[in-house]
Amino acid sequence: MKIELSDRWSGPKTVKQVVWEAVLELTDGDTNIEFAIKDVKPVISKKYPNYKLSNVGCEITSDCVNHTSRHHYHGGSDRYWWISTGKYRLYDPEKDKIEDSTDSIQD
């Protein structure tokens, strides 16, 4: 019997929720632990083998408060902090401050 898999995710949770839970599992909720997208993928594929892993980077970028490409994605939540190319950690609103472009304008 041949099983056909759809390209569209139809799992029990949203794509965004799957990524979020995998990052929380990986970091244990610690905002000091750095991770890469490649670290998140095995956590997801272990639980959801049919999950399209190419979605992971897009979901992290859309929820990364300081990522330069965030504006290309809609529906972002403030969950991650971009450290440098390929490196992220959980967002900590107490210590992670984003400069507002209007803040740098002096009267």
N, C-alpha and C positions, 0 to 999 in steps of 0.2 A: 504494500500500500504506500503510495507516494503522498507525502505531506507537502503542501504548498505553503510557503511563508510569504506573507505580505510585506512589502517594503515599509508600510506604515505601522508604527508602534501601536499595539492594541493591548498592552499590558494592564495590570490592575492599578497602576499609578501613572501620573503624568511623567513625561520625559524629564521635565525640570525636577520633579520630586525624586525620581530615581537617582539623578546626579547628586542632588542635595544630600540624600541619605547616605550615598556612597562616600561623599566627602566627610560627612560627620563620623561615619564609621572609621574612615582612614585616619582622621585627626583626633578622634575622641572628643570633638568639640573644643579642642585647644587652639586658641588664636595664634599661638607662637609656632605651631608646626607647619612647615612649608610642604607643599605638594606640587606635583606636576600632573598634567592631564594623563600622561602615561601611567601614573600611579593609581588614578581613579578607575581606569578602564577594566583592570582585572577584578576589582571589587564588584563592579556592575556585571561583568560577564559571568561571574560565578553564580550570581543570583538570577540573572536574566539573560540566558544564552542567546535569545533572539533579539536582544536590544541592539539597535544600530549605533555602534560605538563612535561613529563620525559625528554624532550629535553632542558628545561630551564637551568638546571645545567651545562650540557655539553657546551651550547653556552656561558654561562658566564665564565666558566673555560677557554675555548679556547680564549676568548678575554681579559682575565685577565693578565696584563703584568707581574705580579710578582707571579703568582700561580705556585706552584711546579709541578703541573701536566699539565701545558699548553703545554709542548712539545709533549704530547700524541695526540694532536688535530692539524689538519692542517687548514690553512686559517684564523688564528686568527687576529683580529684587536685590536689595543691598545685602549680599551674602559673602562676597569674596574680595580680597585685596590683591592687586597685581603687584608683585615684587620686582620682577624683571622678566625678560623673555623666558617663557615656559615655567615660571615659578609663581606660585600663588599661596595664600593662606586665608583663613577665615577673617572676615572683616570685623574689626573691633571699633565701634563708633566712638569709644572713649579715647583711643589713641590715634586712630587713623583720620586725619583731617584732609579734606580736599580743598585746595585753594579755589575760591570763586574768582572768576576773571574780573569781577567788579571790585574785589578786595584789593587788588594790586593797583587800582587806579587811585591816584591821590589827587585831592582837590588843591 
